[in-house]
Amino acid sequence: MSPAARIIALVIAAAMFFFSAWMYSRTGDWVAVVFALGSVAYGVYFFSSGPDRRG
């Protein structure tokens, strides 16, 4: 994964987390917690993925 794609993916995962946390604070719905945990998992995956090793 290129550095730019990695940064974009991390920004999107962070935005997903903050939106889910905001929705949980407004509604108290457990589904928002599941989405927040999923976005944290995406963030960890993209953060831990190494640089693109092609060429």
Secondary structure as a PSIPRED ss2 file (coil, helix, strand):
# PSIPRED VFORMAT (PSIPRED V4.0)

   1 M C   1.000  0.000  0.000
   2 S C   1.000  0.000  0.000
   3 P H   0.000  1.000  0.000
   4 A H   0.000  1.000  0.000
   5 A H   0.000  1.000  0.000
   6 R H   0.000  1.000  0.000
   7 I H   0.000  1.000  0.000
   8 I H   0.000  1.000  0.000
   9 A H   0.000  1.000  0.000
  10 L H   0.000  1.000  0.000
  11 V H   0.000  1.000  0.000
  12 I H   0.000  1.000  0.000
  13 A H   0.000  1.000  0.000
  14 A H   0.000  1.000  0.000
  15 A H   0.000  1.000  0.000
  16 M H   0.000  1.000  0.000
  17 F H   0.000  1.000  0.000
  18 F H   0.000  1.000  0.000
  19 F H   0.000  1.000  0.000
  20 S H   0.000  1.000  0.000
  21 A H   0.000  1.000  0.000
  22 W H   0.000  1.000  0.000
  23 M H   0.000  1.000  0.000
  24 Y H   0.000  1.000  0.000
  25 S H   0.000  1.000  0.000
  26 R H   0.000  1.000  0.000
  27 T H   0.000  1.000  0.000
  28 G C   1.000  0.000  0.000
  29 D C   1.000  0.000  0.000
  30 W H   0.000  1.000  0.000
  31 V H   0.000  1.000  0.000
  32 A H   0.000  1.000  0.000
  33 V H   0.000  1.000  0.000
  34 V H   0.000  1.000  0.000
  35 F H   0.000  1.000  0.000
  36 A H   0.000  1.000  0.000
  37 L H   0.000  1.000  0.000
  38 G H   0.000  1.000  0.000
  39 S H   0.000  1.000  0.000
  40 V H   0.000  1.000  0.000
  41 A H   0.000  1.000  0.000
  42 Y H   0.000  1.000  0.000
  43 G H   0.000  1.000  0.000
  44 V H   0.000  1.000  0.000
  45 Y H   0.000  1.000  0.000
  46 F H   0.000  1.000  0.000
  47 F H   0.000  1.000  0.000
  48 S H   0.000  1.000  0.000
  49 S C   1.000  0.000  0.000
  50 G C   1.000  0.000  0.000
  51 P C   1.000  0.000  0.000
  52 D C   1.000  0.000  0.000
  53 R C   1.000  0.000  0.000
  54 R C   1.000  0.000  0.000
  55 G C   1.000  0.000  0.000
